[in-house]
Amino acid sequence: LWLNIFCCSDRAACCLSDCQCCAELGVADMGLLRSEEMKYGLLVLPVQDARRYIERVGKATNIQFEDMNAHHMRRPYRKHIQRIDELERIMRFMFEELSKLEGCDITQNKVQEYLDFDGNYKLDEVEADLQQLYTNFVKFKGNNATLLNEKNQAVEESEVIMAALQILGIAGPAAPTAGTEEGLRRPMLEDDALAGRRLGYVAGVVLKADEQRFSRALWRASRGNVFVQFSPISQKVEDPKTGQAVDKSVFVIYFQGSEGSMKDRLVKVCTAFGVNMYAWPGSPEIARQRDIFLKTSVQDKETALQAYQKFLYNETKDLVSPHIRNSTGNSKIEDWRLFCTKEKAIYNILNQCEEGMVLRVNVWYPTAEEAQIKGILKTESDVTPDSSGAVLNADRAPKHAMPPTYIRTNEYTEAFQEVVDTYGIPRYQEANPALFATVTFPFIFGMMYGDIGHGTILLLAGLWLVHNAESLRFTQPVLFMARYMLLSMGIFATFAGFMYNDFFSIGLQLFPSGFEDPDGDGQWTPTYDVTNSGGKGPYPFGVDWAWHGAGNELLYINSMKMKLSVLFGVLQMTLGLLLRWSNAVYDRNLTDFIFECIPMMVFMLCFFGWMDVMILYKWTHPIDDSPNIINSLICMAMGQKDNNPLWPGSVELAQKLMMYTVLSVPLMLFPKPFILLWQHNRAEKQAQAKGHRLLEDAESAGPSSGGHGHGEEFEFGEIFIHQIIETIEYVLGTVSHTASYLRIWALSLAHQQLSLVFFQKTLNMGLEMSFPANGIMLYFMFGAWFGITCCVLLGMDVLECFLHTLRLHWVEFQSKFYKAGGEKFAPFNIRKLLSDSTTD
């Protein structure tokens, strides 16, 4: 059976349902461990119905289209794209205008409701409605801007008139005499003097922040021959040019002579500062008349603006309401946006088709969905029996073309697959690490973060995210995708907390202890059968609570967690090697299987697997003079005699395993390059015998090349150097990766000690006080403890444990088998396209 698997011909030519060797292995059922089997085909579409077929395919199937016009850049449907681009520009304008109106709430995020009734919209109708609406809105906006500008100018001029009335003054019935206090306060220029026009005036409104600069500029322009007076406006004034409410001041410039070059220079300065200038009244009576007129004008403009807002609200009410045929859907303008997004995507696909009597486009699609796709095309063809229908023809993929990687995910596995894809997309039908990461990722995180209290809080956070998932789907897409990952991490952290018997650094007395202190002197003795000879068993679940607070607690807990870290580390790396075996079997690569996979497994199990056996044996078998595992491994590696064997004959077994470990290294290093050289020479002779030119990359692209050569000319020296690097990397990497798993122990120790310190320095201090001070102090200490716990242990430590778990999967686990470098399957999926546009 194994020889049949390796000797099986090209997998693309092997029919999985009929091949006996494949059927016995069950390789026909893909989708969990490996990506879906893909087919390459040619989709032929009738020109007149091409858009309808593409829409139907995008809604019901998974097909990835290839650009047939990439080289000569022919885009036959570019005019449709340009029309839709203009509609999208109009809708951006409309959304911006609607956001400024109070009470115009747009209903969004109902993609499925839109897809159920998207037949209500046609491109020509939507285009006509939007163009008409845009024309009206632009006209309304222009009229509103004119009214607003006139109103703001009237308000500013009114402020200038009010300042003029204060400056000019109002003459009373009896003029005060000179020399008195009232005479000193009397204006120096009387009404008749102002009427004589012996002084010139320039008045207006300037920003309050520009007063100083404006005054200096006027002084320099006039060489000190002007006098400027500022009167601040008490309330903010809306600038007619910018439309923003700002602080402004009324200014009046006095200069000699009403006309001439001086006034021209002053006007230029005012223009440079962008101030608004207004006519200065010649007398108090003129100012009063002008003030009455301006106040009336402001009231009229306010009335007109309110009427405009009411009219605009009535006009936009239809836009924010659902379509009459879809009362539970989005607002109409949101449906229009989704419609334009969908139409633009459809015409982008049509632009990739090759023109002719029919449209042709190359596609990739899952083999399992071929019958469904053909059935949908046939159903659509029956709608218009008079015209030719669409046809999907399976075709042979171009040489050296790698099929896209399509891995089906659900809401639970999506986040874990995203973690793997961030490192690299799996190659086509390469073993997918995400299948195992769904369990190993939260499990290793739980080993680092194990605490009943903290894990429960994390679990409750995950449950809340799952319960409120729909409200987060479009508002917080990252939390929506990660909700099940967070839930799993909380579950495993709580489980590990029960195993460690840690509840906010306190041991829970869930079961009777296996130790007792009969004399009360702190010397605890075991009450269970420590020799494991059939007596009473130890603490039934997890760590005995008697260890908490013991003098040798850290020594015992650290030893246990260090060994657990190494055990699970070697187990996960061995799983990675088994996946490497599966890749070699699936690729029919006998060279890699015999001269890489088997020696790597021998190296792993004979040394590090033996270390795990020693750990488990010491845990389960009482030994009077138990050996030190590190010393035993050193003796095993150096060939020295171990005076403390685990059992009679264990030293001899260890020496044999070390011999196998050493022999596996040259087996990984030397045979494969020479086998590849022999295969290359044989293929070259066969090609010369047939009279064909040997392709330079034949071996590098073949299944037995093991990935060497990278499509370049065969170079034995490069392949040999590459094999040396891989061998050294694996041997040294296995040692360093095993040590790297000790980070599980280190993170768990740090978490437990931080939790203990926070408890002792806060709650424990309050508990040690006498009544009633302890009640008051506990109130404040609990707040401090909870705040520190949330910030450090539920914030920073969660992120730290997550990143270290990520490192263990990306480097230590995936480096054993995962090559990545694939191309992700990107089907034309209308629902996903609209959901992504809504999220953005």
C-alpha positions in Angstrom: 0.0 0.0 0.0 2.8 2.5 0.9 4.7 1.7 -2.2 1.5 2.2 -4.3 1.0 5.6 -2.6 4.6 6.8 -3.4 4.6 5.3 -6.9 1.2 6.7 -7.8 1.4 8.9 -10.9 0.7 12.6 -11.1 -1.9 13.5 -8.5 -3.7 15.8 -10.9 -4.3 12.8 -13.2 -5.4 10.6 -10.3 -9.2 10.4 -9.8 -9.5 10.3 -6.0 -12.8 8.6 -6.1 -11.5 5.7 -8.2 -7.9 5.4 -7.1 -7.8 2.4 -4.7 -4.7 3.5 -2.8 -6.2 7.0 -2.3 -9.5 5.6 -1.2 -8.0 3.4 1.4 -6.1 6.3 2.9 -9.3 8.5 2.8 -7.5 11.3 1.0 -10.6 11.9 -1.1 -12.2 13.6 1.9 -10.4 16.9 2.1 -11.2 20.2 3.8 -10.1 19.6 7.4 -6.5 18.6 7.4 -5.9 19.9 3.9 -7.4 22.5 1.6 -10.2 21.6 -0.8 -9.3 20.0 -4.1 -9.5 22.6 -6.9 -10.2 22.4 -10.6 -9.2 24.7 -13.4 -11.8 25.5 -16.0 -13.1 27.7 -18.8 -16.3 29.6 -18.2 -18.1 30.6 -21.4 -20.8 33.3 -21.2 -23.3 34.7 -23.7 -22.6 38.4 -24.1 -26.2 39.6 -23.7 -26.7 37.7 -20.4 -23.2 37.7 -19.0 -24.0 40.1 -16.2 -26.9 38.0 -15.0 -24.8 34.8 -15.0 -22.0 36.6 -13.0 -24.4 37.9 -10.5 -25.9 34.5 -9.9 -22.5 32.8 -9.7 -21.4 35.4 -7.1 -24.4 34.8 -4.9 -24.5 31.0 -4.9 -21.0 29.6 -5.7 -17.3 29.9 -5.0 -15.4 30.7 -8.2 -12.1 32.6 -8.6 -11.7 34.4 -11.9 -8.4 35.0 -13.7 -7.8 38.2 -15.6 -7.7 37.3 -19.3 -7.0 40.9 -20.4 -4.1 41.6 -18.0 -1.4 41.8 -20.8 -3.2 44.0 -23.3 -5.4 45.8 -20.8 -8.6 45.7 -22.7 -11.5 46.7 -20.5 -14.8 46.4 -22.5 -17.0 47.4 -19.7 -15.0 50.4 -18.5 -17.9 52.9 -19.4 -20.1 51.0 -16.9 -17.4 51.3 -14.3 -17.1 55.1 -14.9 -20.9 55.5 -14.6 -20.8 53.7 -11.3 -17.8 55.7 -10.1 -19.8 58.9 -10.7 -22.8 57.4 -8.8 -20.5 56.5 -5.9 -19.1 60.1 -5.9 -22.7 61.4 -5.7 -23.6 59.1 -2.8 -20.5 60.2 -0.9 -21.8 63.7 -1.3 -25.3 62.7 -0.2 -24.0 60.8 2.9 -22.0 63.8 3.9 -25.0 66.1 3.6 -27.3 63.8 5.4 -24.9 63.4 8.3 -25.2 67.2 8.9 -29.0 67.0 9.3 -30.5 66.2 12.7 -32.8 63.2 12.8 -31.6 61.7 9.5 -30.4 58.3 10.8 -29.4 55.9 8.0 -30.3 52.3 8.6 -27.3 50.1 7.6 -25.7 46.6 8.2 -28.6 44.6 6.7 -26.8 42.9 3.8 -29.0 39.8 3.7 -32.2 41.8 3.6 -30.8 43.8 0.7 -29.8 40.6 -1.2 -33.3 39.2 -0.8 -34.8 42.3 -2.6 -31.9 43.5 -4.7 -34.1 42.9 -7.8 -35.9 46.2 -6.9 -33.1 48.2 -8.3 -31.8 48.7 -11.9 -28.8 50.6 -12.9 -30.5 53.1 -15.2 -33.2 53.8 -12.7 -30.8 54.3 -9.8 -28.6 56.5 -12.0 -31.6 58.7 -13.0 -32.8 59.1 -9.4 -29.4 59.9 -8.1 -28.6 62.4 -10.8 -31.9 64.2 -10.2 -31.4 64.1 -6.5 -27.9 65.4 -6.8 -29.0 68.3 -9.1 -31.7 69.3 -6.6 -29.3 69.0 -3.6 -26.7 71.1 -5.3 -29.3 73.7 -6.1 -30.7 73.6 -2.6 -27.2 73.8 -1.1 -26.3 76.8 -3.3 -29.5 78.6 -2.3 -28.8 77.8 1.4 -25.2 79.0 1.1 -26.5 82.3 -0.4 -29.1 82.8 2.3 -26.6 81.9 5.0 -24.0 84.2 3.5 -26.4 87.1 3.4 -27.6 86.4 6.9 -24.0 86.3 8.3 -23.1 89.5 6.5 -26.2 91.2 7.9 -25.3 90.0 11.4 -21.7 91.3 11.0 -22.9 94.6 9.5 -25.4 94.9 12.4 -22.5 94.6 14.8 -20.6 97.3 12.9 -23.6 99.6 13.1 -23.9 98.9 16.9 -20.3 99.8 17.3 -20.8 103.0 15.2 -23.7 104.1 17.5 -21.4 103.7 20.5 -18.5 105.5 18.9 -20.5 108.4 17.3 -22.6 108.9 20.5 -26.1 110.5 20.8 -26.3 114.3 21.5 -28.5 115.1 24.5 -30.8 118.2 25.0 -28.2 120.1 27.0 -24.5 119.8 26.0 -22.1 119.7 28.9 -19.6 122.6 29.2 -15.9 122.3 28.7 -13.9 121.8 31.8 -16.4 119.7 33.6 -16.2 115.9 34.0 -19.0 115.4 31.5 -17.2 117.7 29.0 -14.1 115.7 29.3 -16.0 112.6 28.3 -17.7 114.3 25.4 -16.6 113.2 21.9 -13.9 115.5 20.4 -15.6 115.2 16.9 -19.2 116.6 16.8 -21.8 115.5 14.3 -21.0 118.5 12.1 -17.3 117.5 12.1 -18.2 114.0 11.0 -20.4 115.4 8.3 -17.6 117.5 7.0 -15.8 114.4 5.8 -12.5 115.7 7.0 -11.6 112.1 8.1 -11.8 108.9 6.2 -13.2 105.7 7.7 -12.7 102.0 6.9 -14.8 99.6 9.0 -15.4 95.9 9.1 -15.0 92.7 11.1 -11.8 90.9 11.8 -10.9 87.7 13.6 -10.1 88.4 17.3 -6.9 86.3 17.0 -5.6 88.6 14.2 -6.1 91.9 16.0 -2.5 92.5 16.8 -1.1 91.4 13.5 -3.8 93.4 11.7 -3.0 96.6 13.7 0.8 96.3 13.1 0.2 95.8 9.4 -1.9 98.9 9.2 0.7 100.9 11.1 3.4 99.9 8.8 1.4 100.5 5.6 0.4 104.0 6.7 3.7 104.8 8.4 1.8 105.6 11.6 -0.8 107.9 10.1 -3.9 105.9 11.0 -5.8 105.2 14.2 -7.5 101.8 14.7 -10.2 101.1 17.2 -11.4 97.5 18.0 -14.7 96.6 19.7 -15.0 92.9 20.5 -18.3 91.1 19.6 -19.7 89.4 22.7 -21.0 86.3 21.0 -19.4 84.0 18.4 -20.2 85.0 14.8 -20.4 82.6 11.9 -17.9 83.5 9.3 -19.7 83.8 5.9 -16.6 82.5 4.0 -15.8 79.4 6.2 -19.1 78.8 7.9 -17.4 78.3 11.2 -18.4 80.1 14.5 -15.4 82.2 15.6 -14.6 85.1 17.9 -14.5 88.4 16.0 -14.1 92.1 16.6 -15.4 95.2 14.9 -12.6 97.5 13.7 -12.7 101.2 12.6 -9.7 102.8 10.9 -9.5 106.6 11.0 -7.2 108.3 8.5 -6.8 111.8 7.0 -8.8 112.4 3.8 -11.7 110.3 2.7 -10.1 109.2 -0.6 -6.7 108.8 -2.1 -3.7 106.6 -1.9 -3.9 106.1 1.8 -7.3 104.5 1.6 -6.1 102.3 -1.3 -3.2 101.0 0.9 -5.5 100.3 3.8 -8.0 98.4 1.6 -5.2 96.3 0.3 -4.1 95.4 3.8 -7.7 94.5 4.7 -8.0 92.4 1.6 -4.8 90.6 2.4 -6.1 89.6 5.9 -9.4 88.5 4.4 -11.5 90.8 6.6 -15.1 91.7 5.8 -15.5 95.4 5.2 -18.8 97.3 5.6 -19.9 101.0 5.0 -19.4 103.3 7.9 -22.5 105.4 8.7 -22.1 109.2 8.3 -24.4 110.1 11.2 -26.2 108.5 14.2 -29.5 108.9 12.4 -28.3 106.9 9.3 -26.9 104.3 11.7 -30.2 103.9 13.5 -32.1 103.5 10.2 -29.5 101.0 8.9 -29.7 99.0 12.2 -33.5 98.6 11.9 -33.2 97.5 8.3 -30.5 94.9 9.2 -32.4 93.4 12.1 -35.5 93.0 9.9 -33.3 91.4 7.2 -31.7 88.9 9.7 -35.2 87.8 10.8 -36.3 87.3 7.2 -33.2 85.3 6.5 -33.7 83.2 9.6 -37.2 82.4 8.6 -36.1 81.5 5.1 -33.3 79.2 6.4 -35.8 77.4 8.8 -38.1 76.9 5.9 -35.3 75.5 3.8 -34.2 73.0 6.6 -37.8 71.8 6.9 -38.1 71.4 3.1 -34.7 69.6 3.0 -35.8 67.2 5.8 -39.0 66.3 4.0 -37.0 65.7 0.8 -34.5 63.4 2.6 -37.0 61.5 4.5 -37.6 59.2 1.6 -33.8 58.5 1.4 -33.5 57.3 5.0 -36.6 55.2 4.9 -36.6 51.6 3.7 -37.8 50.6 0.2 -41.6 50.2 0.0 -41.1 46.5 -0.9 -38.6 45.9 1.9 -39.9 47.5 5.0 -37.3 45.8 7.3 -34.3 46.5 5.2 -31.7 49.3 5.0 -32.4 52.9 4.1 -32.9 53.4 0.4 -29.7 55.4 0.0 -27.8 52.5 1.8 -29.4 50.0 -0.6 -28.3 52.2 -3.5 -24.7 52.2 -2.1 -24.8 48.4 -1.8 -26.3 48.1 -5.3 -23.5 50.2 -6.8 -20.8 48.2 -4.9 -22.3 45.0 -6.3 -22.7 46.3 -9.9 -19.1 47.6 -9.9 -17.8 44.3 -8.8 -19.8 42.4 -11.4 -18.5 44.7 -14.2 -15.0 44.3 -12.9 -15.3 40.6 -13.4 -16.7 41.1 -16.9 -13.7 43.3 -17.7 -11.5 40.3 -17.0 -13.3 38.2 -19.7 -12.0 37.8 -23.2 -14.3 39.2 -25.9 -15.5 37.5 -29.0 -18.8 35.9 -30.1 -19.0 34.9 -26.4 -17.2 35.9 -23.3 -14.5 33.5 -22.0 -12.7 33.5 -18.7 -10.5 31.0 -16.9 -11.6 30.1 -13.4 -10.6 28.1 -10.3 -13.4 26.3 -8.4 -13.7 23.6 -5.7 -14.1 20.1 -7.3 -16.8 19.3 -4.8 -18.9 22.2 -6.1 -18.6 21.5 -9.8 -22.0 19.8 -10.1 -23.6 22.6 -8.2 -22.1 25.3 -10.4 -23.1 23.5 -13.6 -26.6 23.0 -12.2 -26.9 26.8 -11.4 -25.7 27.7 -14.9 -28.3 25.3 -16.5 -31.1 26.8 -14.3 -30.2 30.2 -15.5 -30.0 29.1 -19.1 -33.5 27.8 -18.8 -34.7 31.3 -18.0 -33.9 32.4 -21.6 -34.3 29.3 -23.7 -34.0 31.2 -27.0 -30.4 32.3 -26.3 -27.3 30.2 -25.8 -26.5 29.4 -22.2 -23.3 29.5 -20.1 -21.0 26.5 -20.0 -18.3 25.5 -17.6 -15.6 23.2 -19.1 -13.0 21.6 -17.0 -9.5 22.2 -18.4 -5.9 21.2 -17.5 -4.2 24.0 -15.6 -1.1 25.7 -17.0 2.2 24.0 -16.2 3.8 25.2 -12.9 0.5 27.0 -12.0 -0.2 26.4 -8.3 -3.9 26.1 -7.5 -5.2 28.5 -4.9 -5.7 27.3 -1.3 -9.3 27.0 -0.2 -9.9 26.1 3.4 -13.5 26.1 4.6 -13.9 27.7 7.9 -16.8 28.4 10.3 -17.3 31.0 12.9 -15.3 29.0 15.4 -12.3 28.1 13.2 -12.1 31.4 11.4 -10.0 33.2 14.0 -7.5 30.4 14.3 -7.2 30.1 10.5 -6.5 33.9 10.4 -3.7 33.4 12.9 -2.1 30.8 10.7 -2.7 32.8 7.5 -0.9 35.8 9.1 2.3 33.7 9.2 1.7 32.4 5.6 -1.0 30.9 3.4 -0.7 27.1 3.3 0.4 25.6 0.0 -2.2 23.8 -2.1 -3.3 20.8 0.0 -0.5 21.2 2.5 -1.2 20.1 6.1 -3.1 22.9 7.7 -1.9 23.8 11.3 -5.2 25.6 12.1 -7.0 22.3 12.5 -4.8 21.5 15.6 -4.4 25.1 16.7 -8.1 25.2 17.5 -7.2 23.0 20.5 -3.5 23.5 21.1 -3.6 27.4 21.0 -6.1 27.9 23.8 -4.6 24.9 25.8 -1.1 26.3 25.8 -2.5 29.8 26.6 -4.4 28.2 29.5 -1.2 26.6 30.8 0.5 30.0 30.9 -2.5 31.9 32.3 -4.0 29.2 34.6 -6.1 30.8 37.3 -9.7 30.0 38.2 -10.6 33.7 38.9 -8.8 35.3 36.0 -9.9 32.5 33.7 -13.5 32.9 34.7 -13.4 36.6 34.0 -11.9 35.9 30.6 -14.6 33.2 30.1 -17.4 35.7 30.9 -15.9 38.2 28.5 -16.0 35.6 25.8 -19.6 34.6 26.6 -20.6 38.3 26.5 -19.0 38.6 23.0 -20.7 35.5 21.8 -24.1 36.6 23.1 -23.8 40.1 21.6 -22.1 38.9 18.4 -24.6 40.5 15.9 -24.2 43.9 17.4 -20.4 43.6 16.9 -20.5 42.1 13.4 -20.0 45.4 11.6 -19.1 47.8 14.4 -16.2 45.8 15.9 -15.3 43.1 13.3 -12.1 42.1 15.1 -13.9 41.3 18.3 -16.6 39.6 16.4 -14.1 37.2 14.7 -12.1 36.6 17.9 -15.1 35.9 20.2 -14.8 32.1 20.1 -11.0 32.2 20.5 -11.4 34.4 23.6 -14.1 32.0 24.9 -11.8 29.0 24.4 -8.9 30.7 26.0 -11.1 31.5 29.0 -12.3 27.8 29.3 -8.8 26.4 29.2 -7.4 29.1 31.5 -10.1 28.1 34.0 -9.4 24.4 33.6 -5.7 25.0 34.1 -6.5 27.1 37.2 -8.4 24.1 38.7 -5.3 21.9 37.9 -3.0 24.4 39.6 -5.6 25.0 42.3 -5.1 28.8 42.0 -8.0 31.2 42.7 -6.5 34.7 42.6 -3.4 33.1 44.2 -5.5 31.3 46.9 -5.8 27.5 47.1 -9.3 26.2 47.2 -10.1 23.3 49.6 -12.2 21.4 47.1 -11.3 18.0 48.5 -9.7 16.6 51.7 -5.9 17.2 51.6 -3.5 14.3 51.2 -1.3 15.8 54.0 -1.9 16.4 57.7 -0.2 18.3 60.5 -0.9 16.3 63.6 1.4 18.2 65.9 0.5 21.7 64.6 4.2 22.5 64.2 4.0 23.1 60.4 5.5 19.7 59.5 3.0 18.2 57.1 3.1 14.4 56.4 1.4 12.6 53.6 -1.6 10.5 54.4 -1.7 8.7 51.0 0.4 5.8 49.7 3.6 7.6 48.5 5.0 4.3 47.2 2.1 3.7 44.9 1.7 0.1 46.2 -2.1 -0.1 46.3 -2.9 2.2 49.3 -4.9 5.4 49.5 -4.4 7.6 46.5 -3.3 11.3 46.4 -5.4 14.4 46.0 -8.0 13.5 43.4 -7.8 16.5 41.1 -5.1 19.0 40.5 -2.6 20.3 43.1 -3.2 19.7 46.7 -4.2 22.9 48.5 -1.8 22.1 51.3 1.1 23.1 49.0 -0.1 26.8 49.1 2.0 28.6 51.7 4.4 25.8 52.2 8.1 26.6 52.6 9.0 24.4 49.6 5.9 25.5 47.5 8.0 27.2 44.7 10.4 24.3 44.5 7.6 21.8 44.0 5.4 23.9 41.7 8.3 25.1 39.5 9.5 21.5 39.1 6.0 20.3 38.1 5.4 23.2 35.7 8.8 22.9 34.0 8.3 19.2 33.4 4.8 19.7 32.1 6.1 22.4 29.7 8.7 20.1 28.3 6.3 17.2 28.0 3.7 19.1 26.0 6.4 20.8 24.0 7.9 17.5 22.8 4.4 16.2 22.2 3.5 19.2 20.0 6.8 19.0 18.0 6.2 15.3 17.5 2.8 16.2 16.1 4.5 18.6 13.7 6.8 15.8 12.5 3.8 13.5 12.0 2.3 16.3 9.8 5.6 16.4 7.9 5.1 12.6 7.3 1.6 13.3 6.0 2.9 15.9 3.6 5.6 13.5 2.2 3.0 10.7 1.9 0.5 13.0 0.2 3.1 14.4 -2.3 4.4 10.8 -3.0 7.9 12.0 -2.1 9.7 8.8 -1.1 13.0 10.6 -0.8 11.8 13.1 1.8 9.9 10.4 3.7 12.9 8.0 4.1 15.8 10.5 4.3 14.1 13.4 6.2 10.9 12.4 8.0 12.1 9.1 9.5 15.6 10.4 10.7 13.9 13.5 12.1 11.5 11.4 14.1 14.3 9.1 15.3 16.3 12.1 16.4 13.2 13.6 18.2 12.0 10.4 20.0 15.4 8.8 20.8 16.6 11.8 22.7 13.8 14.1 23.7 11.2 11.4 23.8 13.5 9.4 26.1 13.6 12.5 28.3 9.8 12.5 28.5 9.8 8.8 29.4 12.2 9.6 32.3 9.9 12.3 33.6 6.8 10.1 33.5 8.7 7.1 35.0 9.9 9.2 38.0 6.3 10.4 38.5 4.8 7.0 38.5 7.5 4.8 40.1 9.0 5.4 43.6 12.8 5.3 43.4 14.9 5.3 46.5 17.9 7.0 44.9 16.2 8.7 42.0 18.5 10.1 39.2 18.7 13.7 38.2 17.2 13.9 34.7 19.6 16.6 33.5 22.6 14.6 34.7 21.3 11.4 33.1 20.9 13.3 29.8 24.4 14.6 30.0 25.8 11.1 30.7 23.7 9.8 27.8 25.1 12.5 25.3 28.7 12.3 26.5 28.8 8.5 26.7 29.5 8.5 30.4 28.3 5.9 32.9 25.1 6.9 34.8 25.4 5.6 38.4 21.7 6.2 39.1 19.7 4.3 36.6 15.9 4.4 36.4 15.7 0.7 36.3 18.1 -2.1 35.6 19.0 -1.9 31.9 17.9 1.7 31.4 21.5 3.0 30.9 22.1 0.5 28.1 18.8 1.4 26.5 19.8 5.1 26.7 23.2 4.4 25.0 21.4 2.6 22.2 19.0 5.5 21.7 21.9 7.9 21.7 23.5 5.9 19.0 20.3 6.0 16.9 20.2 9.8 17.5 23.7 10.3 16.2 23.2 8.1 13.2 20.1 9.9 12.2 22.1 13.1 11.5 24.2 11.9 8.5 21.1 10.1 7.2 19.4 13.5 7.0 22.5 15.2 5.5 24.0 13.0 2.7 21.6 10.8 0.8 19.0 13.3 -0.4 21.3 15.5 -2.5 22.8 12.5 -4.3 19.4 11.0 -4.9 18.3 14.3 -6.5 21.4 14.3 -8.6 20.7 10.8 -9.8 17.1 11.7 -10.6 18.2 14.7 -12.6 20.8 12.8 -14.6 18.2 10.0 -15.4 15.6 12.6 -16.5 18.2 14.3 -18.7 19.1 11.0 -20.4 15.4 10.2 -20.9 14.8 13.6 -22.4 17.8 13.3 -24.8 16.7 9.9 -25.8 13.3 11.2 -26.8 14.8 14.1 -28.6 13.2 16.7 -26.3 14.9 19.7 -24.7 15.2 19.2 -21.0 13.5 22.0 -19.1 15.8 23.6 -16.7 13.4 23.4 -13.8 12.1 19.9 -14.3 13.5 18.4 -11.0 12.8 21.6 -9.0 9.2 21.5 -10.0 8.8 17.7 -9.7 7.3 16.0 -6.6 10.6 14.4 -5.6 12.6 17.6 -5.5 11.6 18.4 -2.0 11.2 22.0 -2.8 14.9 22.6 -3.8 15.9 24.6 -6.8 13.0 27.0 -6.7 12.4 26.7 -10.4 16.1 27.5 -11.3 18.7 25.4 -13.1 19.7 22.3 -11.2 22.9 23.0 -9.2 24.2 20.1 -7.1 26.4 22.4 -4.9 23.5 24.7 -4.0 21.3 21.7 -3.1 24.0 20.1 -1.0 24.6 23.4 0.9 20.8 23.8 1.3 20.6 20.3 2.8 23.5 21.1 5.2 21.7 24.2 6.4 18.4 22.4 6.9 20.1 19.6 8.8 21.9 21.9 11.1 18.8 24.0 11.6 16.7 21.0 12.6 19.3 19.5 15.0 20.1 22.8 16.8 16.5 24.0 16.4 15.1 20.9 18.1 17.3 21.6 21.2 16.5 25.3 21.3 12.8 24.7 20.6 12.5 22.2 23.5 14.0 24.8 25.8 11.8 27.4 24.3 8.7 25.6 25.6 9.9 26.4 29.1 8.3 29.8 28.5 5.1 28.1 29.5 6.5 27.5 33.0 8.0 31.0 33.1 4.7 32.8 32.1 2.7 30.6 34.6 5.2 31.4 37.4 5.1 35.1 36.6 1.3 35.2 36.5 1.0 33.3 39.9 3.5 35.4 41.6 2.1 38.7 40.4 -1.3 37.6 41.5 0.1 36.7 45.0 1.9 40.0 45.3 -1.2 42.0 44.4 -3.3 40.1 46.9 -0.8 40.4 49.7 -0.2 44.1 49.2 -3.9 45.0 49.0 -6.6 42.7 50.4 -4.4 40.9 52.8 -3.3 44.1 54.4 -6.9 45.1 55.0 -7.8 41.6 56.4 -4.9 41.9 58.9 -6.3 45.1 60.5 -8.6 45.0 63.5 -12.3 45.9 63.5 -13.7 48.4 62.3 -10.7 49.7 60.5 -10.5 46.5 58.4 -14.0 47.1 56.9 -13.1 50.6 55.8 -9.7 49.6 54.5 -11.0 46.6 52.6 -13.4 48.9 50.8 -10.5 51.0 49.4 -8.1 48.0 49.1 -10.6 46.1 47.0 -10.8 48.9 44.5 -7.0 49.1 44.3 -6.7 45.3 43.9 -9.4 45.1 41.2 -7.9 48.0 39.3 -4.4 46.5 39.3 -5.8 43.1 38.4 -7.7 44.5 35.4 -4.8 46.6 34.1 -1.9 44.1 34.6 -3.3 40.6 34.8 -6.4 41.0 32.6 -4.8 43.4 30.2 -1.0 43.2 29.8 -0.7 39.5 31.0 -3.4 38.3 28.6 -1.6 40.0 25.7 1.8 38.6 26.8 0.5 35.0 27.1 -1.2 35.4 23.8 2.0 36.5 22.0 4.1 33.8 23.6 1.5 31.2 22.6 1.6 32.6 19.1 5.4 32.3 19.0 5.3 28.7 20.1 2.9 27.9 17.2 4.6 29.9 14.5 8.2 28.9 15.3 8.4 25.8 17.4 5.4 23.9 16.0 5.0 25.0 12.4 8.7 25.0 11.5 8.6 21.2 11.7 6.4 20.8 8.6 4.9 24.1 7.4 6.3 25.7 4.3 3.5 28.2 3.5 3.9 30.2 0.3 0.5 29.4 -1.1 -2.0 31.7 -2.7 -5.3 32.2 -0.9 -8.5 31.3 -2.8 -10.3 34.5 -3.5 -13.7 33.7 -4.9 -16.2 36.2 -6.2 -18.6 36.3 -3.3 -21.2 39.1 -3.4 -22.3 38.7 0.2 -18.7 38.8 1.6 -18.0 41.8 -0.7 -21.0 43.8 0.6 -20.3 42.8 4.2 -16.7 44.0 3.9 -17.8 47.3 2.3 -20.3 47.8 5.2 -17.5 47.1 7.8 -15.2 49.6 6.1 
